[in-house]
Amino acid sequence: MNNYFSIKKIQVFVKLFIALALFIYIEDLSKINSFTTLTVAILELIIILELVRMLVEFVLSDNNQIKLRFMIDSTIIFFIRDIMLVANHNFQVQKIASMLGIVLALFIFRIISMKYSPKDIEK
């Protein structure tokens, strides 16, 4: 039990608490009445978690830098959420295909950024 609640892991609990508080403040949970709205709400929670994680890493890092991986991850999740919203309300193939193209480009960019990371180049 001591391993779960140590000082080293307080950062994880702070991130989770901030994200849940923001999600409850933003999202009206009584509006969730179908699977698609539940999925969109969960994706919004994940986006908030990613943004909080990005901000906490920025504040607590020595260099005050934001990792590119966090930005790309939150953008990918945001586009997936938008695809679900577009597919749910008005199904337009061109709009969905263009968003999927953007997500594919972001995945390729993420793979390239992980492969050619400055941290790996320095080693």
N, C-alpha and C positions, 0 to 999 in steps of 0.2 A: 504494500500500500504506500510505503514511503517513496517508491520510485515514481508514482503517478503525480504526486503533489510536492515536487521539489522546486527549489528556487530556479533551477535551470529551465524548467518547463513552464514557468509562469507566463512566458511570452506567448505560448500556444493558447493558454486559457484567456489571456487578455484579448488576443485576436478573435477568438471564438465569441467571447462576451460582447465585444464591440460590434462584430458582424451580426450576431443575433439581435442585439438591441436596435441596430439600424434596420434590419429586415422587418422586425415587428413594428417599428415606427413607420416604415414606408409602406409595407404590404398590408392590405386589409384582408385578413384571413377568412372573413365570412364570405368573400366573393369566390372562393375556390369551390367550384361545384362540378368540375369535370377533370378528366385526366390531363387534358392539354393545359388547362390553367394551373393545375398542380405542377406539371412539368416546367412550365414557364416560371412559376414561383420558385421552384427549386433551382433553376438555372440563374434566376436573379439573386438568390442567396449565395450561390457559388461565385457569381460576379462580385458581390459585395465582399465575400471572403478573400477573393484574389486581390481586390483593391486595398483592403485593410492590410493584407499580408505585404503588399508592395509598399504601402506607406510606413508600416512598422519596420520593415527592412531598411527603408531609406533613412528613417530617424535613428535607428540603432546601429547602422553600419558606420565604420570608421571613415570611409571615403564619401559618405552621403551620396551614393549612387543608386539608381534604380536599375535592377537587372532587366535586360531586354526580354528574358524568358517570361517574367511575370506579366509584362505588358502584352506580349503576344498571346499568352494563355487567356488573359481576360478578354482580349479582343476576339479570339476564336469562340469563346463561350458566348460572348455578346452576339456574334453573328449567328450562332446556332440557335440562340433564343429568338432572334429576329426571323430566322427561317421558319421556326415553329409558329410564330405569330402570323406570318404571311400565309403559310400553308393552312392555318386554321381559319382565317377570316376570308381571304379571297385568293384562291389558288391560281397564281399566275406563274406559268412555267418559266418565262424569261427572267422574271425577278428572282425566282428561287435558284435558277441555274447561274445567274450572275453572282448571287450570294455564295453559292457553293464553290464557284470559281475563286472568289476572294478567300474563302476558308482554305481551299487547296493551296493557294499561293501563300497564305499565312503558315500552313503546315510546312511547306517547303522552306520558307524563310526561317522557321523555328529550327528545323533540322540543320540548316546551314549555320545558323547562329550557335547551335550547340556544338557542331563539329569544329568551327573556327572561333571558338570562344577565346578571348584574350587571356583567360586564366590557363587554358591549355597551351596557348602559343608560348607563354612565358616559361612553362615547364620544359 
